[in-house]
Amino acid sequence: FSDIRMIKDKKELDLLLKAASIADEAFVELLNDIRPGITERSLAGRLEYYMRARGSEKTSFDTIVASGARSALPHGMASDKVLEIGDFITFDFGAVYKGYHSDMTRTVLLGMANTWQKEIYTIVEEAQRKGLKAAQAGMTGMELDAIVRKVITDCGYGDYYVHGTGHGVGL
């Protein structure tokens, strides 16, 4: 069944788009709540509420919110850590709409970026740009990951890129 499920028809694509739109709109609302002194767990709860309020049946998986040094953890569950100025904050979340799961990761910075944070942001942005430009139908995830990973590795951060570039979504 996995080979069959890889190909989505228009109806399925529309349902996936709706699930992604719910999550994206909820995240945009959550941006107003990010401030020093709030906990990761509180932000996770608010994000889940905002997704539900927009029609999500449930979350696609346990919502990840990880800040500061924890933001580098690819599966850092939301904790009672309090956000501070200067923290990167990584969110990994998804909504479910009519059984279809979305999944997105977003990283924001609380406050003004320092030189190192700007460098990291620029590297990741370049990797994403090259990945988007290279992505095409029929390409494997491993092929796309290699293109994205090369940008990060060439900049000296390959050892820190411990997660894959992406994965399938759907039911």
DSSP file with accessible surface (Angstrom, degrees, kcal/mol):
  #  RESIDUE AA STRUCTURE BP1 BP2  ACC     N-H-->O    O-->H-N    N-H-->O    O-->H-N    TCO  KAPPA ALPHA  PHI   PSI    X-CA   Y-CA   Z-CA
    1    1 A F     >        0   0  205      0, 0.0     4,-2.7     0, 0.0     5,-0.2   0.000 360.0 360.0 360.0 -26.4    0.0    0.0    0.0
    2    2 A S  H  >  +     0   0   90      1,-0.2     4,-1.0     2,-0.2     0, 0.0   0.892 360.0  51.1 -62.5 -36.9    2.9    2.4    0.6
    3    3 A D  H  4 S+     0   0  118      1,-0.2     4,-0.5     2,-0.2     3,-0.4   0.915 112.8  46.5 -64.1 -39.8    3.6    2.7   -3.1
    4    4 A I  H >4 S+     0   0  114      1,-0.2     3,-1.1     2,-0.2    -2,-0.2   0.910 109.9  53.6 -67.2 -41.9   -0.1    3.4   -3.8
    5    5 A R  H 3< S+     0   0   75     -4,-2.7    -1,-0.2     1,-0.2    -2,-0.2   0.681  92.7  73.4 -70.4 -17.5   -0.3    6.0   -1.0
    6    6 A M  T 3< S+     0   0  129     -4,-1.0     2,-0.6    -3,-0.4    -1,-0.2   0.809  88.2  68.4 -66.3 -28.1    2.7    8.0   -2.3
    7    7 A I  S <  S-     0   0  135     -3,-1.1     2,-0.4    -4,-0.5    -1,-0.1  -0.831  73.1-161.0 -99.6 123.9    0.6    9.4   -5.2
    8    8 A K        -     0   0   49     -2,-0.6     2,-0.1     4,-0.0    -3,-0.0  -0.843   6.9-142.6-107.2 137.0   -2.1   11.8   -4.2
    9    9 A D     >  -     0   0   92     -2,-0.4     4,-2.6     1,-0.1     5,-0.2  -0.335  39.4 -91.2 -85.8 177.5   -5.1   12.7   -6.3
   10   10 A K  H  > S+     0   0  146      1,-0.2     4,-2.6     2,-0.2     5,-0.2   0.896 125.9  52.7 -58.6 -42.4   -6.5   16.3   -6.4
   11   11 A K  H  > S+     0   0  151      1,-0.2     4,-2.1     2,-0.2    -1,-0.2   0.932 111.7  46.1 -61.1 -44.4   -9.0   15.6   -3.6
   12   12 A E  H  > S+     0   0   18      1,-0.2     4,-2.6     2,-0.2    -1,-0.2   0.904 111.2  51.8 -65.1 -41.4   -6.2   14.3   -1.3
   13   13 A L  H  X S+     0   0   91     -4,-2.6     4,-2.6     1,-0.2    -1,-0.2   0.903 109.0  51.2 -61.6 -39.6   -4.0   17.3   -2.2
   14   14 A D  H  X S+     0   0   75     -4,-2.6     4,-2.3    -5,-0.2    -1,-0.2   0.899 110.5  48.4 -64.2 -40.3   -6.8   19.7   -1.4
   15   15 A L  H  X S+     0   0   24     -4,-2.1     4,-2.4     2,-0.2    -2,-0.2   0.902 112.1  48.9 -66.9 -39.8   -7.3   18.0    2.0
   16   16 A L  H  X S+     0   0   19     -4,-2.6     4,-2.6     2,-0.2    -2,-0.2   0.910 110.5  51.2 -64.0 -41.8   -3.5   18.1    2.7
   17   17 A L  H  X S+     0   0  110     -4,-2.6     4,-2.8     2,-0.2    -2,-0.2   0.914 109.7  49.9 -62.5 -40.2   -3.5   21.8    1.7
   18   18 A K  H  X S+     0   0   84     -4,-2.3     4,-2.5     2,-0.2    -2,-0.2   0.931 110.7  49.3 -64.8 -43.8   -6.4   22.5    4.1
   19   19 A A  H  X S+     0   0    0     -4,-2.4     4,-1.9     1,-0.2    76,-0.3   0.922 114.0  46.3 -61.4 -41.7   -4.6   20.7    7.0
   20   20 A A  H  X S+     0   0   30     -4,-2.6     4,-2.9     1,-0.2    -2,-0.2   0.900 110.8  52.6 -67.7 -38.9   -1.4   22.7    6.2
   21   21 A S  H  X S+     0   0   40     -4,-2.8     4,-2.9     2,-0.2     5,-0.3   0.899 107.1  52.4 -64.5 -39.9   -3.4   25.9    6.0
   22   22 A I  H  X S+     0   0    1     -4,-2.5     4,-2.1     2,-0.2    -1,-0.2   0.949 113.6  43.5 -58.9 -49.1   -5.0   25.3    9.4
   23   23 A A  H  X S+     0   0    0     -4,-1.9     4,-2.3     2,-0.2    -2,-0.2   0.919 114.6  49.5 -64.4 -43.1   -1.5   24.8   11.0
   24   24 A D  H  X S+     0   0   66     -4,-2.9     4,-2.3     1,-0.2    -2,-0.2   0.927 111.6  47.6 -63.9 -45.2    0.0   27.7    9.2
   25   25 A E  H  X S+     0   0   97     -4,-2.9     4,-1.9     1,-0.2    -1,-0.2   0.895 111.5  51.7 -64.0 -39.0   -2.8   30.1   10.2
   26   26 A A  H  X S+     0   0    0     -4,-2.1     4,-2.3    -5,-0.3    -1,-0.2   0.910 108.9  50.9 -63.9 -40.4   -2.6   29.0   13.8
   27   27 A F  H  X S+     0   0   12     -4,-2.3     4,-1.8     2,-0.2    -2,-0.2   0.919 106.0  54.4 -64.9 -41.1    1.2   29.6   13.8
   28   28 A V  H  < S+     0   0   83     -4,-2.3     4,-0.5     1,-0.2     3,-0.2   0.926 110.7  46.8 -59.0 -41.5    0.7   33.1   12.5
   29   29 A E  H >< S+     0   0   65     -4,-1.9     3,-1.4     1,-0.2     4,-0.3   0.913 107.5  57.2 -66.0 -39.2   -1.7   33.8   15.4
   30   30 A L  H >X S+     0   0    0     -4,-2.3     3,-2.6     1,-0.3     4,-0.7   0.819  88.5  75.1 -62.2 -29.8    0.8   32.2   17.8
   31   31 A L  G >< S+     0   0   74     -4,-1.8     3,-0.8     1,-0.3    -1,-0.3   0.831  89.5  59.5 -53.5 -31.0    3.5   34.7   16.8
   32   32 A N  G <4 S+     0   0  139     -3,-1.4    -1,-0.3    -4,-0.5    -2,-0.2   0.679 102.9  53.1 -69.6 -19.0    1.6   37.3   18.8
   33   33 A D  G <4 S+     0   0   23     -3,-2.6     2,-0.5    -4,-0.3    -1,-0.2   0.541  80.0 107.4 -93.7 -11.0    2.0   35.2   22.0
   34   34 A I    <<  +     0   0   27     -3,-0.8    -3,-0.0    -4,-0.7     0, 0.0  -0.610  43.9 130.8 -77.1 120.4    5.8   34.7   21.8
   35   35 A R    >   -     0   0  116     -2,-0.5     3,-1.5    75,-0.1    48,-0.3  -0.981  62.4 -75.2-160.3 159.6    7.5   36.8   24.5
   36   36 A P  T 3  S+     0   0   69      0, 0.0    48,-0.2     0, 0.0     3,-0.1  -0.321 113.0  31.8 -59.3 141.7   10.1   36.5   27.3
   37   37 A G  T 3  S+     0   0   52     46,-2.5     2,-0.2     1,-0.3    47,-0.1   0.199  88.3 113.4  97.1 -15.2    8.7   34.7   30.3
   38   38 A I    <   -     0   0    8     -3,-1.5    45,-2.9    45,-0.1    -1,-0.3  -0.610  64.2-122.1 -87.7 150.6    6.3   32.3   28.6
   39   39 A T  B  >  -A   82   0A  36     43,-0.2     4,-2.0    -2,-0.2    43,-0.2  -0.577  12.8-121.5 -92.0 157.8    7.0   28.6   28.7
   40   40 A E  H  > S+     0   0    0     41,-1.9     4,-2.5    39,-0.3    40,-0.2   0.908 114.9  54.6 -56.9 -44.7    7.5   26.2   25.8
   41   41 A R  H  > S+     0   0  127     38,-2.2     4,-2.4     1,-0.2    -1,-0.2   0.890 105.7  51.8 -60.8 -39.9    4.6   24.1   27.1
   42   42 A S  H  > S+     0   0   39     37,-0.2     4,-2.4     1,-0.2    -1,-0.2   0.924 110.2  48.5 -63.4 -42.8    2.3   27.2   27.2
   43   43 A L  H  X S+     0   0    0     -4,-2.0     4,-2.7     2,-0.2    -2,-0.2   0.908 109.7  52.5 -64.7 -39.5    3.1   28.0   23.6
   44   44 A A  H  X S+     0   0    6     -4,-2.5     4,-2.5     1,-0.2    -2,-0.2   0.936 110.8  47.7 -61.1 -44.8    2.5   24.3   22.5
   45   45 A G  H  X S+     0   0   36     -4,-2.4     4,-2.3     1,-0.2    -2,-0.2   0.905 112.1  48.8 -63.5 -41.7   -0.9   24.4   24.2
   46   46 A R  H  X S+     0   0   78     -4,-2.4     4,-2.8     2,-0.2    -1,-0.2   0.917 110.8  50.6 -64.4 -42.7   -1.8   27.7   22.6
   47   47 A L  H  X S+     0   0    0     -4,-2.7     4,-2.2     2,-0.2    -2,-0.2   0.932 110.9  48.8 -61.5 -43.4   -0.8   26.5   19.1
   48   48 A E  H  X S+     0   0   67     -4,-2.5     4,-2.5     1,-0.2    -1,-0.2   0.913 111.6  49.9 -63.1 -41.0   -2.8   23.3   19.5
   49   49 A Y  H  X S+     0   0  152     -4,-2.3     4,-2.8     1,-0.2    -2,-0.2   0.935 109.5  50.8 -61.5 -46.6   -5.8   25.4   20.6
   50   50 A Y  H  X S+     0   0   29     -4,-2.8     4,-0.8     1,-0.2    -1,-0.2   0.868 110.9  49.2 -62.2 -36.2   -5.5   27.7   17.6
   51   51 A M  H ><>S+     0   0    1     -4,-2.2     5,-2.2     2,-0.2     3,-0.8   0.936 112.1  47.9 -67.4 -44.4   -5.3   24.7   15.3
   52   52 A R  H ><5S+     0   0  145     -4,-2.5     3,-1.9     1,-0.2    -2,-0.2   0.901 106.8  56.8 -60.8 -41.7   -8.4   23.2   16.9
   53   53 A A  H 3<5S+     0   0   66     -4,-2.8    -1,-0.2     1,-0.3    -2,-0.2   0.751 106.8  51.1 -63.1 -21.2  -10.3   26.5   16.6
   54   54 A R  T <<5S-     0   0   72     -3,-0.8    -1,-0.3    -4,-0.8    -2,-0.2   0.315 133.8 -83.3 -98.7   3.7   -9.6   26.4   12.9
   55   55 A G  T < 5S+     0   0   39     -3,-1.9    -3,-0.2     1,-0.3     2,-0.2   0.490  73.6 150.5 113.3   4.0  -11.0   22.9   12.3
   56   56 A S      < -     0   0    7     -5,-2.2    -1,-0.3     1,-0.2    41,-0.2  -0.500  37.2-151.2 -69.3 134.8   -8.1   20.5   13.2
   57   57 A E  S    S-     0   0   90     39,-3.1     2,-0.3     1,-0.3    -1,-0.2   0.832  72.0 -39.2 -71.5 -34.7   -9.5   17.2   14.5
   58   58 A K  S    S-     0   0  110     38,-0.4    38,-1.3    -7,-0.0    -1,-0.3  -0.933  78.5 -68.2-171.2-179.4   -6.3   16.7   16.6
   59   59 A T  B     -B   95   0B  35     -2,-0.3    36,-0.2    36,-0.2     3,-0.1  -0.605  36.2-128.4 -85.0 153.3   -2.6   17.3   16.3
   60   60 A S  S    S-     0   0   22     34,-1.8     2,-0.3    -2,-0.2    35,-0.1   0.788  86.7 -23.4 -68.1 -27.6   -0.7   15.1   13.8
   61   61 A F  S    S-     0   0   63     33,-0.4    33,-0.3     3,-0.0     2,-0.2  -0.927 100.9 -47.8-167.8 175.1    1.8   14.2   16.6
   62   62 A D        -     0   0  118     -2,-0.3     2,-0.2     1,-0.1    30,-0.0  -0.438  68.4-112.5 -61.4 127.1    2.9   15.7   19.9
   63   63 A T        -     0   0    5     -2,-0.2    15,-0.9     1,-0.1     2,-0.5  -0.421  28.6-145.4 -66.5 131.3    3.7   19.3   19.3
   64   64 A I  E     +CD  77  92C   7     28,-3.0    28,-2.2    13,-0.2     2,-0.4  -0.870  25.1 167.0-102.1 127.6    7.4   20.2   19.7
   65   65 A V  E     + D   0  91C   0     11,-0.5     2,-0.4    -2,-0.5    14,-0.4  -0.963   9.0 167.6-135.4 118.7    8.5   23.5   21.1
   66   66 A A  E     - D   0  90C   0     24,-2.3    24,-3.1    -2,-0.4     2,-0.3  -0.990   9.3-173.7-137.7 127.7   12.2   23.8   22.0
   67   67 A S  E >   - D   0  89C   0     -2,-0.4     3,-1.6    22,-0.2    22,-0.2  -0.774  47.2  -1.8-123.6 164.2   14.0   27.0   22.8
   68   68 A G  G >  S-     0   0   15     20,-1.9     3,-1.8     1,-0.3     4,-0.2  -0.332 133.2  -8.2  61.5-138.2   17.5   28.2   23.5
   69   69 A A  G >  S+     0   0   99      1,-0.3     3,-1.2     2,-0.2    -1,-0.3   0.818 135.9  63.3 -60.3 -28.0   20.1   25.3   23.5
   70   70 A R  G X  S+     0   0   58     -3,-1.6     3,-2.0     1,-0.2    -1,-0.3   0.682  80.5  82.2 -70.8 -16.2   17.1   22.9   23.2
   71   71 A S  G <  S+     0   0   22     -3,-1.8    -1,-0.2     1,-0.3    -2,-0.2   0.706  82.8  62.6 -65.5 -16.0   16.1   24.3   19.8
   72   72 A A  G <  S+     0   0   80     -3,-1.2    -1,-0.3    -4,-0.2    -2,-0.2   0.578  78.8 101.2 -83.1  -8.8   18.8   22.1   18.2
   73   73 A L    X   -     0   0   85     -3,-2.0     3,-1.3     1,-0.2    17,-0.1  -0.660  64.9-152.4 -79.4 118.9   17.0   19.0   19.4
   74   74 A P  T 3  S+     0   0   46      0, 0.0    -1,-0.2     0, 0.0   -10,-0.1   0.765  95.6  26.8 -65.5 -22.5   15.0   17.6   16.4
   75   75 A H  T 3  S+     0   0  123      2,-0.1     2,-0.8    -3,-0.0   -10,-0.0  -0.148  80.6 153.6-130.7  42.3   12.4   16.0   18.7
   76   76 A G    <   -     0   0    5     -3,-1.3   -11,-0.5    -6,-0.2     3,-0.1  -0.591  37.4-140.5 -76.5 107.7   12.6   18.2   21.8
   77   77 A M  B     -C   64   0C  88     -2,-0.8   -13,-0.2   -13,-0.2   -36,-0.1  -0.332  31.9 -87.1 -67.7 150.4    9.2   18.0   23.5
   78   78 A A        +     0   0   15    -15,-0.9     2,-0.2   -38,-0.1    -1,-0.1  -0.316  57.1 179.1 -58.6 135.4    7.8   21.2   25.0
   79   79 A S        -     0   0   29    -14,-0.4   -38,-2.2     2,-0.1   -39,-0.3  -0.617  46.0 -91.0-126.2-172.5    9.0   21.7   28.5
   80   80 A D  S    S+     0   0  107     -2,-0.2    -2,-0.1   -40,-0.2     2,-0.0   0.307  75.5 136.1 -87.2  10.9    8.6   24.2   31.4
   81   81 A K        -     0   0   49    -42,-0.1   -41,-1.9     1,-0.1     2,-0.4  -0.357  54.1-130.3 -60.6 135.5   11.6   26.1   30.1
   82   82 A V  B     -A   39   0A  68    -43,-0.2   -43,-0.2   -42,-0.1     2,-0.1  -0.733  21.6-115.5 -90.2 133.3   10.9   29.8   30.1
   83   83 A L        -     0   0    2    -45,-2.9   -46,-2.5    -2,-0.4     2,-0.3  -0.428  33.5-167.8 -70.3 142.8   11.7   31.7   26.9
   84   84 A E    >   -     0   0  119    -48,-0.2     3,-2.0    -2,-0.1    26,-0.2  -0.921  33.4 -87.1-128.9 155.1   14.4   34.4   27.0
   85   85 A I  T 3  S+     0   0  116     -2,-0.3    26,-0.2     1,-0.3     3,-0.1  -0.343 116.1  32.2 -56.7 135.7   15.6   37.1   24.7
   86   86 A G  T 3  S+     0   0   28     24,-4.0     2,-0.3     1,-0.3    -1,-0.3   0.311  87.9 135.8  96.4  -8.0   18.1   35.7   22.2
   87   87 A D    <   -     0   0   17     -3,-2.0    23,-2.7    23,-0.3     2,-0.4  -0.558  50.9-141.1 -76.1 132.7   16.5   32.2   22.1
   88   88 A F  E     - E   0 109C  32     -2,-0.3   -20,-1.9    21,-0.2     2,-0.5  -0.724  22.9-156.5 -73.3 143.4   16.0   30.4   18.9
   89   89 A I  E     -DE  67 108C   0     19,-3.1    19,-2.3    -2,-0.4     2,-0.5  -0.978   4.7-160.5-129.4 117.6   12.6   28.7   19.2
   90   90 A T  E     -DE  66 107C  19    -24,-3.1   -24,-2.3    -2,-0.5     2,-0.4  -0.866   5.5-169.8-101.3 130.5   11.8   25.7   17.1
   91   91 A F  E     -DE  65 106C   0     15,-3.3    15,-2.5    -2,-0.5     2,-0.4  -0.971   7.7-179.8-117.0 131.4    8.3   24.6   16.5
   92   92 A D  E     +DE  64 105C  17    -28,-2.2   -28,-3.0    -2,-0.4     2,-0.3  -0.983  29.0 135.3-130.7 119.3    7.4   21.2   14.9
   93   93 A F  E     - E   0 104C   0     11,-2.5    11,-2.9    -2,-0.4     2,-0.3  -0.954  28.8-166.9-157.4 166.6    3.6   20.7   14.6
   94   94 A G        -     0   0    0    -33,-0.3   -34,-1.8    -2,-0.3   -33,-0.4  -0.978  13.3-137.4-163.8 154.9    0.8   19.6   12.4
   95   95 A A  B     -B   59   0B   0     -2,-0.3     7,-2.7   -76,-0.3     2,-0.5  -0.767  15.5-137.6-109.7 157.4   -3.0   19.6   12.1
   96   96 A V  E     -F  101   0D   1    -38,-1.3   -39,-3.1    -2,-0.3     2,-0.4  -0.980  20.3-179.7-118.1 126.2   -5.3   16.8   11.0
   97   97 A Y  E >  S-F  100   0D  56      3,-2.5     3,-2.3    -2,-0.5   -78,-0.2  -0.986  73.4 -21.1-129.3 118.7   -8.2   17.6    8.7
   98   98 A K  T 3  S-     0   0  132     -2,-0.4    -1,-0.1     1,-0.3     3,-0.1   0.866 129.7 -49.9  49.6  40.6  -10.6   14.9    7.5
   99   99 A G  T 3  S+     0   0   26      1,-0.2     2,-0.5   -84,-0.0    -1,-0.3   0.299 112.3 121.4  87.8  -9.1   -7.9   12.3    8.4
  100  100 A Y  E <   -F   97   0D  24     -3,-2.3    -3,-2.5   -85,-0.1     2,-0.4  -0.779  51.3-146.5 -95.9 129.8   -5.1   14.1    6.5
  101  101 A H  E     -FG  96 170D  50     69,-2.9    69,-0.7    -2,-0.5     2,-0.2  -0.776   8.8-162.8-100.2 132.2   -2.0   15.1    8.5
  102  102 A S        -     0   0    5     -7,-2.7     2,-0.3    -2,-0.4   -42,-0.2  -0.657   5.4-168.2-100.9 165.8    0.1   18.2    7.9
  103  103 A D        +     0   0   47     -2,-0.2     2,-0.3    -9,-0.2    -9,-0.2  -0.901  12.6 163.0-156.2 121.5    3.6   18.6    9.4
  104  104 A M  E     -E   93   0C  19    -11,-2.9   -11,-2.5    -2,-0.3     2,-0.4  -0.991  22.4-151.5-142.7 152.4    5.7   21.7    9.5
  105  105 A T  E     +E   92   0C  68     -2,-0.3     2,-0.4   -13,-0.2   -13,-0.2  -0.986  16.9 177.1-122.4 134.5    8.7   23.1   11.3
  106  106 A R  E     -E   91   0C  93    -15,-2.5   -15,-3.3    -2,-0.4     2,-0.4  -0.996  10.8-162.4-135.4 141.1    9.3   26.7   11.9
  107  107 A T  E     +E   90   0C  72     -2,-0.4     2,-0.3   -17,-0.2   -17,-0.2  -0.992  12.9 176.2-125.2 131.7   12.1   28.4   13.8
  108  108 A V  E     -E   89   0C  34    -19,-2.3   -19,-3.1    -2,-0.4     2,-0.4  -0.839  23.5-128.8-126.0 166.2   11.9   32.0   15.1
  109  109 A L  E     -E   88   0C  44     -2,-0.3     2,-0.9   -21,-0.2   -21,-0.2  -0.962  12.6-138.2-118.6 133.4   14.2   34.2   17.2
  110  110 A L  S    S-     0   0   17    -23,-2.7   -24,-4.0    -2,-0.4   -23,-0.3  -0.816  76.3 -11.8 -91.7 106.5   13.1   36.0   20.3
  111  111 A G  S    S-     0   0   41     -2,-0.9     2,-0.3   -26,-0.2    -2,-0.1  -0.621 112.2 -20.7 103.8-162.1   14.7   39.5   20.0
  112  112 A M        -     0   0  170     -2,-0.2     2,-0.2     1,-0.1    -2,-0.1  -0.651  67.6-114.9 -88.4 142.6   17.5   40.7   17.7
  113  113 A A        -     0   0   35     -2,-0.3     2,-0.1    -4,-0.1    -1,-0.1  -0.501  22.9-143.7 -77.7 139.6   19.8   38.3   16.0
  114  114 A N     >  -     0   0   84     -2,-0.2     4,-2.4   -28,-0.1     5,-0.2  -0.335  37.7 -89.5 -88.9 179.6   23.5   38.2   16.8
  115  115 A T  H  > S+     0   0  125      1,-0.2     4,-2.2     2,-0.2     5,-0.1   0.914 126.7  48.0 -58.8 -46.2   26.2   37.6   14.2
  116  116 A W  H  > S+     0   0  127      2,-0.2     4,-2.5     1,-0.2    -1,-0.2   0.924 111.1  50.6 -63.9 -42.6   26.2   33.8   14.7
  117  117 A Q  H  > S+     0   0   13      1,-0.2     4,-2.6     2,-0.2    -1,-0.2   0.904 110.0  50.4 -64.1 -38.3   22.4   33.6   14.5
  118  118 A K  H  X S+     0   0  125     -4,-2.4     4,-2.5     2,-0.2    -1,-0.2   0.898 109.7  51.7 -64.4 -40.4   22.4   35.6   11.3
  119  119 A E  H  X S+     0   0   85     -4,-2.2     4,-2.3    -5,-0.2    -2,-0.2   0.945 111.7  45.7 -60.9 -48.2   25.0   33.2    9.8
  120  120 A I  H  X S+     0   0   33     -4,-2.5     4,-2.6     1,-0.2     5,-0.3   0.928 112.8  50.6 -61.4 -46.1   23.0   30.1   10.7
  121  121 A Y  H  X S+     0   0  137     -4,-2.6     4,-2.8     1,-0.2    -1,-0.2   0.931 110.6  49.1 -58.0 -45.8   19.8   31.7    9.3
  122  122 A T  H  X S+     0   0   82     -4,-2.5     4,-2.3     2,-0.2    -1,-0.2   0.901 111.3  49.5 -63.7 -40.7   21.6   32.6    6.1
  123  123 A I  H  X S+     0   0   17     -4,-2.3     4,-2.5     2,-0.2    -1,-0.2   0.942 113.6  45.0 -64.2 -47.2   23.0   29.1    5.7
  124  124 A V  H  X S+     0   0   77     -4,-2.6     4,-2.7     1,-0.2    -2,-0.2   0.916 112.1  52.5 -65.3 -40.0   19.6   27.4    6.3
  125  125 A E  H  X S+     0   0   95     -4,-2.8     4,-2.7    -5,-0.3    -1,-0.2   0.920 110.6  47.7 -61.5 -42.3   17.9   29.8    4.0
  126  126 A E  H  X S+     0   0   60     -4,-2.3     4,-2.6     2,-0.2     5,-0.2   0.914 111.2  50.6 -65.1 -42.1   20.4   29.1    1.2
  127  127 A A  H  X S+     0   0    2     -4,-2.5     4,-2.3     1,-0.2    -2,-0.2   0.926 112.3  47.4 -61.8 -43.1   20.0   25.3    1.7
  128  128 A Q  H  X S+     0   0  122     -4,-2.7     4,-2.9     2,-0.2     5,-0.2   0.928 110.7  51.5 -64.5 -44.1   16.2   25.7    1.5
  129  129 A R  H  X S+     0   0  118     -4,-2.7     4,-2.3     1,-0.2    -2,-0.2   0.933 112.0  46.0 -59.2 -46.2   16.4   27.8   -1.6
  130  130 A K  H  X S+     0   0   91     -4,-2.6     4,-2.0     1,-0.2    -1,-0.2   0.889 112.8  51.1 -65.2 -38.0   18.7   25.3   -3.4
  131  131 A G  H  X S+     0   0    6     -4,-2.3     4,-2.0    -5,-0.2    -2,-0.2   0.931 110.9  47.2 -64.6 -44.2   16.4   22.4   -2.3
  132  132 A L  H  < S+     0   0  122     -4,-2.9    -2,-0.2     1,-0.2    -1,-0.2   0.901 113.0  49.4 -64.2 -38.9   13.3   24.2   -3.6
  133  133 A K  H  < S+     0   0  173     -4,-2.3    -1,-0.2    -5,-0.2    -2,-0.2   0.874 116.1  42.7 -67.8 -35.8   15.0   24.9   -6.9
  134  134 A A  H  < S+     0   0   28     -4,-2.0    -2,-0.2    -5,-0.2    -1,-0.2   0.737  87.0 110.1 -84.0 -23.9   16.2   21.3   -7.3
  135  135 A A     <  +     0   0   51     -4,-2.0     2,-0.3    -5,-0.2    -4,-0.0  -0.263  41.3 157.2 -60.8 134.4   13.0   19.6   -6.2
  136  136 A Q    >   -     0   0  139      0, 0.0     3,-1.9     0, 0.0     8,-0.1  -0.986  47.7 -79.2-154.5 157.7   11.2   17.8   -9.0
  137  137 A A  T 3  S+     0   0  105     -2,-0.3     3,-0.1     1,-0.2     0, 0.0  -0.305 114.9  24.3 -57.5 137.2    8.7   15.0   -9.6
  138  138 A G  T 3  S+     0   0   83      1,-0.3    -1,-0.2     0, 0.0     2,-0.2   0.245  89.3 127.6  91.2 -13.5   10.3   11.6   -9.5
  139  139 A M    <   -     0   0   45     -3,-1.9    -1,-0.3     1,-0.1     2,-0.2  -0.538  58.4-124.4 -74.6 141.8   13.2   12.7   -7.3
  140  140 A T     >  -     0   0   70     -2,-0.2     4,-2.0     1,-0.1     5,-0.2  -0.494  16.4-118.3 -82.3 158.8   13.8   10.7   -4.1
  141  141 A G  H  > S+     0   0   60      1,-0.2     4,-2.9     2,-0.2     5,-0.2   0.870 115.8  56.3 -61.0 -36.7   13.9   12.2   -0.7
  142  142 A M  H  > S+     0   0  160      2,-0.2     4,-2.1     1,-0.2    -1,-0.2   0.886 105.3  51.1 -64.7 -37.7   17.5   11.0   -0.3
  143  143 A E  H  > S+     0   0  103      2,-0.2     4,-1.4     1,-0.2    -1,-0.2   0.926 113.5  44.1 -64.8 -44.3   18.5   12.9   -3.5
  144  144 A L  H  X S+     0   0   41     -4,-2.0     4,-2.2     1,-0.2     5,-0.2   0.919 110.9  54.5 -67.1 -41.4   16.9   16.1   -2.3
  145  145 A D  H  X S+     0   0   30     -4,-2.9     4,-3.4     1,-0.2     5,-0.3   0.904 104.1  55.7 -58.1 -40.6   18.4   15.7    1.2
  146  146 A A  H  X S+     0   0   57     -4,-2.1     4,-1.9     1,-0.2    -1,-0.2   0.886 107.7  48.9 -61.6 -38.3   21.9   15.3   -0.3
  147  147 A I  H  X S+     0   0   59     -4,-1.4     4,-1.1    -3,-0.2    -1,-0.2   0.944 116.8  40.8 -66.4 -47.5   21.5   18.7   -2.1
  148  148 A V  H  X S+     0   0   11     -4,-2.2     4,-1.4     1,-0.2     3,-0.4   0.928 114.6  52.1 -65.8 -45.8   20.3   20.5    1.0
  149  149 A R  H  X S+     0   0   64     -4,-3.4     4,-3.1    -5,-0.2     5,-0.2   0.863 101.9  61.1 -61.7 -35.2   22.8   18.7    3.3
  150  150 A K  H  X S+     0   0  123     -4,-1.9     4,-3.1    -5,-0.3    -1,-0.2   0.901 101.5  52.7 -61.1 -40.8   25.7   19.7    1.0
  151  151 A V  H  X S+     0   0   14     -4,-1.1     4,-1.0    -3,-0.4    -1,-0.2   0.951 114.1  42.1 -59.3 -47.5   25.1   23.4    1.5
  152  152 A I  H  <>S+     0   0   17     -4,-1.4     5,-2.3     1,-0.2     6,-0.4   0.917 116.1  48.4 -68.9 -41.1   25.1   23.0    5.3
  153  153 A T  H ><5S+     0   0   70     -4,-3.1     3,-2.3     4,-0.3     5,-0.4   0.925 107.1  55.4 -64.9 -44.7   28.1   20.7    5.3
  154  154 A D  H 3<5S+     0   0  106     -4,-3.1    -1,-0.2     1,-0.3    -2,-0.2   0.765 105.3  54.3 -61.2 -23.7   30.1   23.0    3.0
  155  155 A C  T 3<5S-     0   0   62     -4,-1.0    -1,-0.3    -3,-0.4    -2,-0.2   0.394 124.4-103.8 -91.1   3.2   29.6   25.8    5.5
  156  156 A G  T < 5S+     0   0   58     -3,-2.3    -3,-0.2    -4,-0.1     3,-0.2   0.533  98.6  98.0  91.6  10.0   31.0   23.6    8.3
  157  157 A Y    > < +     0   0   50     -5,-2.3     3,-1.6    -6,-0.2     4,-0.5   0.243  40.1 111.9-115.1  14.5   27.8   22.6   10.1
  158  158 A G  G >  S+     0   0   16     -6,-0.4     3,-1.3    -5,-0.4    -5,-0.2   0.848  73.3  59.6 -57.7 -36.5   27.2   19.2    8.6
  159  159 A D  G 3  S+     0   0  152      1,-0.3    -1,-0.3    -3,-0.2    -2,-0.1   0.709 104.9  51.6 -66.2 -18.7   27.8   17.4   11.9
  160  160 A Y  G <  S+     0   0  180     -3,-1.6     2,-1.4     1,-0.1    -1,-0.3   0.508  84.6  89.7 -95.8  -6.7   25.0   19.3   13.4
  161  161 A Y    <   +     0   0   50     -3,-1.3    -1,-0.1    -4,-0.5    -8,-0.0  -0.692  47.0 155.2 -92.3  85.6   22.4   18.5   10.8
  162  162 A V        +     0   0  101     -2,-1.4     2,-0.3     2,-0.1    -1,-0.2   0.289  46.9  72.8-100.5  10.7   21.1   15.3   12.4
  163  163 A H  S    S-     0   0   67     -3,-0.1     2,-0.1     1,-0.0    -3,-0.0  -0.827  82.6-104.8-122.9 158.9   17.6   15.3   10.9
  164  164 A G        -     0   0   38     -2,-0.3     3,-0.1     1,-0.1    -2,-0.1  -0.386  29.6-115.6 -77.7 164.3   16.4   14.5    7.4
  165  165 A T  S    S-     0   0   51      1,-0.2     2,-0.3   -24,-0.2    -1,-0.1   0.826  79.3 -44.9 -71.5 -31.6   15.2   17.2    5.0
  166  166 A G        -     0   0   60    -25,-0.1     2,-0.3     0, 0.0    -1,-0.2  -0.982  48.1-143.9-178.1-175.3   11.7   16.0    4.9
  167  167 A H        -     0   0  119     -2,-0.3     0, 0.0    -3,-0.1     0, 0.0  -0.965  36.9 -74.8-161.5 169.9    9.2   13.1    4.6
  168  168 A G        -     0   0   69     -2,-0.3     2,-0.3     1,-0.0  -162,-0.1  -0.232  39.4-160.4 -70.8 160.5    5.8   12.2    3.2
  169  169 A V        +     0   0   62   -163,-0.1     2,-0.3   -69,-0.0   -67,-0.1  -0.905  38.4  86.7-134.1 165.7    2.5   13.4    4.6
  170  170 A G  B      G  101   0D   7    -69,-0.7   -69,-2.9    -2,-0.3  -164,-0.0  -0.987 360.0 360.0 148.8-134.3   -1.1   12.3    4.2
  171  171 A L              0   0  119     -2,-0.3    -1,-0.1   -71,-0.2   -72,-0.0   0.786 360.0 360.0 -70.4 360.0   -3.1    9.7    6.0
